[in-house]
Amino acid sequence: MGGPADHIHALCSLSKTLSVAELIEDVKKASSKWIKTKGALYTKFHWQSGDGAFSVSPSQVAAVRQYIQNQDQHHRRITFQEKFRRIRRKHGVNYDERYLWD
């Protein structure tokens, strides 16, 4: 898990009994509760309403780990939003920009 200040990336191996939606809900809920215990600066913290999930071939796990570890450096060259757009275009995922960003 890692990322810059405005988003995170998490590489997870899911049990067949846990859906992606449940995992994201659990992460958002637990991390929101935790961060709000860290002081007044964080009492209004909230996650954006959207999220994204991508499957990864076992042969690509090492590359994804390295990608996550280099997020700060990577996003100096390209914004998160543009990277997300490129990934979606590359894989033929259609979307309406109005619903992507809070």
Sequence and secondary structure as in RCSB ss.txt:
>XXXX:A:sequence
MGGPADHIHALCSLSKTLSVAELIEDVKKASSKWIKTKGALYTKFHWQSGDGAFSVSPSQVAAVRQYIQNQDQHH
RRITFQEKFRRIRRKHGVNYDERYLWD
>XXXX:A:secstr
 B  TT  B      TTS HHHHHHHHHHHHHHHHTTS GGGTT    S        GGGHHHHHHHHHTHHHHH
HHS HHHHHHHHHHHTT    GGGT  
